[in-house]
Amino acid sequence: PAPLPALLAAAQHLLAGFVNIIAPALVIGSALGLQSYIPFLISASLLVSGIATWIQSQRVGPVGSGLLSIQGTSFAFVAALITAGMIARQGGANDEEVLATLFGVGAVGSFIEIAIAGFLPKLRKVVTPAVAGTIVILIGLSLIMVGLRDMAGGANAENFGSATNMLLAAVTIGVVLVCQLSRFPLLRVGSVFLGLLAGCTAALLTGNISAPDFSGAQWISLPTPMAFGFAFDWVAFIPVAFMFLITSLETVGDITGTSRVSGQPVSGPVFEKRVRGGVLADGINSVIAAFFSTFPNTTFSQNTGVIQLTGVASRHVGRYVAGILVVLGLFPVIGIALQNIPRPVLGATTFIMFSLIAVSGIQIVGSQRLNRAQILGIAISIGAGVGVQLVPGALNFLPELWQRIFGSAITTGGLLAIIFGILLPGEVDPEAEGDSDQVLAS
């Protein structure tokens, strides 16, 4: 497309994905008490998302899908990274050591996805859609508490649970719902962004938002590779490793959906080449993310809907998206301004996202033909995962190291889901398995 329509299409892709790119930095930073580092993390997220989008959409050698696939900081890793950060905190790590641990486990975990790209068919026999769906349910359920706490004002807030905080959250959620029910596709695509805007406006009118403090801030800043260095903790690594397995399958679903709406084949050698390249790009881009001190990247699924909306599937548009994201990442003041989003407003949007993650997992599991034994295995996996998070004292019989390992809902529930998936195999329904990829991609 010519520059103007390409720029307009790129703007819609940015509108659909911008919140998801910056939200992990906001949520993880707030949950782990890293507020002073949030502007840096946001800038790094934007910059790396631009680099990753270029690699994924333009295809560099065997790396990349070659489709209009937008990459960004992965929300799927939020629960695992918060867990990893808390584990580092329990070991006495300070703020910078916590960040070094997060980037260290992210860098090492990236090579899991790089390796997976070579044997995707075998992985899908072990991590079946039912297993993946179970883990996705656990991701959503383990994060809902984080979103709800922010809706109430954030941990240790003096006005925690006040009527004002819940009103701001209600306004944000209400606008998102209205936009989703709209007949206009553009409003549906930008619903989360517009919800944030409405919530911030309500906060401004009620005097519950302060002006950003730009004093002493750099207006333009070049990226700093390995700003915090790398550290590694096996206990913190395990939940993150699980997520690289899951996001590999998620990327397969995303690329399948994007190929379909782009008029490209969804089977055969060309498609398989795209899938391998896309998963490989996810892993390499996550290494780049760790190098530039931000969190793992993955292919975004909501941009498939933008292709349907605009009718533009040219990967040329990916160059515009990539360029804009890189430029935005060079301005730290953007991160400072976004850090001022009121916690109830941010919490409302993340609460919706986390709840949708859980529901998408339910849809994946529901799309499969399961026997009674498999249903029981899924039930035990979810119950055990949520249970150890709600009642950590139940693991007191284990040595401290193992308590730290299995205190994560994702680790305990995910491991049980894989074990039950191997021990209790069922008939594979190819049609249902294909549907599950599309559900995960949505």
N, C-alpha and C positions, 0 to 999 in steps of 0.2 A: 504493500500500500504506500501511497504518497505520504510525505511527512505529517501533514495535518491529521488525516484519519488514523495514521499509526500512533500519533501522540495521544489522540482521543481514546483509542483502544488501550494504550498503555496506562492512561489515567484511570480507566475503569478497573484494570487489573490491580493497580496500586490501591484504589479505594476498597477493593474486595479483600486485599491481603495485608494492608498496612497495620491494622490493629493486631493481627496475629503475629506479625514480625516483632513488634515492640512489646507485646503483652508478656511473653516469658521473662524478659529482663525485669519488667516491673513486678511481676508476681514472685519470682525467685528472689529478687533483691529485697522485697518487702518481707517475705516469709523468713529469710535468713538474717534480717537486720543489717542489710548491706546498702542502706539508703544513699550513702554518700557516693557509692560506685554506680548507681543506677544510670545517670546520664552517660557515663562512659560505656556501659553495657548496651544502652540503646543505640548509641552511635556505631559501636562495633557490629551490632546486629544488622543495622541498615546497610553498612558498608559490605559486610560479608554476604548478605542476601543478594546484593547487586552482583558481586563476583560469582556467586553460586548460580544465579539465574543465567548469567552469560554462559557459563560452562554447560549447564544443563540444556539450555535451549539452542545454543549454537553448535553443540557437539564438537569437542576438541579431540580429534583422533577417535579412539573407541569410547571416550568418556562423554556421556550425555545422551539424552533421548532424541535430540534434534527436533523436538516439538516445542510449541509455545508453553513450556512448563515453567512456572514461577517457583523459585525456591525461597524459603524463609526459615527463621528460627522455629524449631519444631515444638509445638505445644505438648506433644505426646511425652516429651522428656521431663516436663515440669515436675511431676510427682517424684520421679526417680532422682532428679537432681536436688530437689528439696530434701529428700531422704538422705542422699549422699552428703549434702551440706550439713545436715543435723548430725550425721555420724562423725563428720570431721570436727564439728563443734564439741561433741562429747569427748573427743580425743584431745581437747584443749587447743584447737586451732584458732588463730585470730582471723580477722576478716580476709586479709590477703592470702593466708594459708588455706582458708575455705575455698576461695576462688581458684587458687592454684590446684586444689584437689579436684574441683569440678571440671576444670579444663584438662587436667591430666587424665581423668577417667574418660572424658569425652574423646580425647585424642586416641587413647588405646582402643576404646570401644569402636571407633570409626573403622578400624581394620577388620572388625568382625563383619561389617557390612560390605567392605571391599572384597573380603573372601567369599561372602555369600553370593555375590554377583556371579561367581563361577559355577555354583551348583544350586540354583534356585529351585529346580524341580524336586530335588531331594529334600530340601528344607520344607517345602510345602507338604510333603508327606508326613513330617514330624510335627511342624507347627501348622496344624490344620485350621480351617476357618473357625471351627468350634473352639479350638484352643486360643487362637488369636482373639476371637470375640470375648472369651472369658477374661483375658488379660486386659482388653480394652475396657470392659465393664469395671474391672478393679481400678484402672487408671482414673476413670471418671468418679467413682465412689470415693476413692482416697483423696480426691482434690476438692470435692464439694464443700468440705469443712473450711478449706482455705478461702473459697469464694464467699461463703456465708459470713465468715469472721470479718472479712473486709467490708461486706455490706453493712455490718453493724458498726464500722468505724475503724477496724484494725486492732490488733492485739495491743493492750495497755492504753487504749484511747480513753481519755477522761469522760467522753460522752458516749461510750460504747453502748450500742443498742438503743440510742435515743430515737425519738420519733422523727427528728430531722434527718438523721442518717438513713433510716428506712424509707423515708419519703423520697430522698434523692435516688435511692436504689430503685424504688417503685417507678419513678418517672423514667429512668433509664430503660428498665425492662419493658415498660409500657410502650415506649417509642419503638423499641426493637420489634415488639409484637405487632404493632400497627403497620410498620414497614413490611414485615413478613406477610401480612394479610393483604397488602396493597396489590392492585392489578398491574402496577408499573414495575417491570423487571428491575429497573435501575434502583428503585427504592429497596427492593429485596436484597440486591447485591450489596448495597451500602448500609444495611440495617444496623450493624454493630457500630459502624463509624458514626452514623446519625444518632444512635442511642447515646454514645459517649458525648457527642456535641450537645444534645438536649440535657443530659445530666449535668454537664459543666455549666451550661447556661442557667439551669435551676439553682446550682450552687452559687453562681455569681449573684443572682437575684436575692438569694437568702443570706448572702454574706458568709458563705461557707467555703470560699476559695480565696487563696491569697495570690498576689502577683508574684511571678517567678523572680528569683534573686539572681540577676546576671552579673553582679559585681564580682570582678576578678575572673570571670569566665572567659575562656578563649572562644572567639567567634568561629575560627577555622582551626582545625587540628588534623594533622596527618596521623594515620594509624600507627600504633606502637605494637610491633610484634612481641608476643610473649611478655606482656606487661607485668604479669604476676608469676611467670614461670610455670612449671608443671610439678605437681605432686601426685602421688598415687596411693590409694588405699583399697585393698582387695574387698573389704566389707562394703565400702561405698560403690565399688565398681559393679558388683553383682546386679543390683536393680537396673543400672544403666545399660549393662550388657543385654538384659532381657529386652529392653526397648529398641536396641538396634536390630534384634531379630524381628520384632513386630513392625517397625517402620519400614523394613525391607519389603515385607508383604504389603504394607500400605502403599508404598511407591509403585508396586506392580499394579495395584488397583487404580491408582491415580493415572498412570501412563495408559492403562487400558481405556479408562474413561476419556482421556484427552485424545487418544488415537481415534476412538469412535466418533467423537463430535468433530474431529478434524478431517474426517473422510479417509482416514488411513486404516490399513488392515489391523485386525485385532487377533490374528493368528498367523502362523507361518514364519519363515526365516526373517523377514523384515521386522515384524513385530517383536520376535525374540531378541533380535539385535538391539532394538530400541529399549526393551526391558532391561537387558543386561547393562547397556550403557547408562540407563537412568539410575539403576541401583548402584552401579559403580560410581557415578557422579555424586550420589547422595553421600557415600562413604568418603570420597575424596574431599567434597565440600565441607564435611564435618571436621576433617583434619584441618582444613584451612580455617574453619571457624575457631577451633581450639588454638591455632597458631596466633590468631588475631584477638584472642581473649573474649570469645563469646560462645554460645551454646550450640549443640548440634543442629544441622540444617536438614530439611526434608522437602520433598515436592509438595506444593499446596494443591488441595483438591478443589477449593472453591473457584479457582480460576478456570476450571473446566466449564463451569456455569457461565462465566463471562464470555468464553468463546461461543457458546450457544447463543448468548444474548446479542453479541456484536456481529456474529457471522465471520469474524476475522480470526483465522488460525495460523497466520504467517508467523514463523519464528523470528522474522525481522522485527516484530513488535517487541520481542524479548530484549532486543538491544536497547530500545528506549527505556523499558522498565529497569534494566540493569544499570544503565547510565544514571537515571534519576535516583535510584537507591544509593549508588556509590556517592553521588554528590551530596545527598541528604546526610550520609554518614560522616561527611567531613565537617559538619556543623554541630559541635557539642551542645550549643544553646538549644537545639531541638529537644535533646534529651532532658535538659533542665526544665524546659517548658512542660514537657509531657509528664515529668515527675510530679508536677503540681496537680495532676488529675486527682480529684478527691477520692479517698479510699472507697466510700460507698458506691461511687459511680463506677470505678474500675472493678470493684467486687461484684457489682451487678452483671457486668458483661462477662467476667470470668465465670461467675456462677452459671450463667446460661451455657457457656462453652463447655464447662466441666460436665454439666448435666446432659448436654447433647452427646458428649463423648460416651457416657454411660449408656445412653439410649442407642447409640450407633453400635455399641458392643452387643446389646440385647438383639438388635436387628440382625447382626451377623450370625449370632447363635441361632436365632429363630429361623434363619434362612436354610438351616441344615436339617437333614432327616436323621434324628437321633433316637437311639433305643433307650430303654429305661436305665441301663447301666451307665451310659454316657451322660444322661441327664443327672444322675446321682453324682457322678464324678465332677461335673460342672458345679453342681450345688455345693459340694464339699469344698471345692477350690475357692469359690466366692466366699463362702462362710468362713473358711479358715483365714483367707486374706484379710477380709474386713475385721474379723474377730481379733487377730493379733494386733491390729492397729488400734482398736477400741479398748482392748484389755491386754496391754503389753505384759502385765504381771503374770499372765498365763504361761509365759516362757521362762519363769524364774528357775525351773528345774534344769535349764541349759546353762553351760558356761557363758560368761559375759560376751565373749566373741560371737558365739552362735546366737545369742539373744539379739545382738546388733544386726546380724545377717538376716535372721528370720523375723525381725520386728517390722519389716516392710511388707505391706499388703501385696505389692507387685511381686516381690521375691517369693514369699510363701505361696500365694495363690497361683502365681505363674508357674512355679516349679511343679506344684501339684497338678495343674492343668496339663502340662506336658507329660507328666508321668501317667496320668489317667488316660490321656490321648493315645499313649503307646500301649498301655495295658488293656484298654477297652476300645479297640478299633471298631468302627462301624462301616457300613457300606458308603462309599463315596459317590455322591450324586454330582456328576460334572456340571449339570445345569445349575444346581444350587451353589456349587463352588464358584462358578462364574458370577452369579448374582452377588455372592458375598464380597467379591472384589469391588463391585460397584457400590455396595452399601458402605464399605470401608472408605472408598474414595469420596463418598458424599459427606 
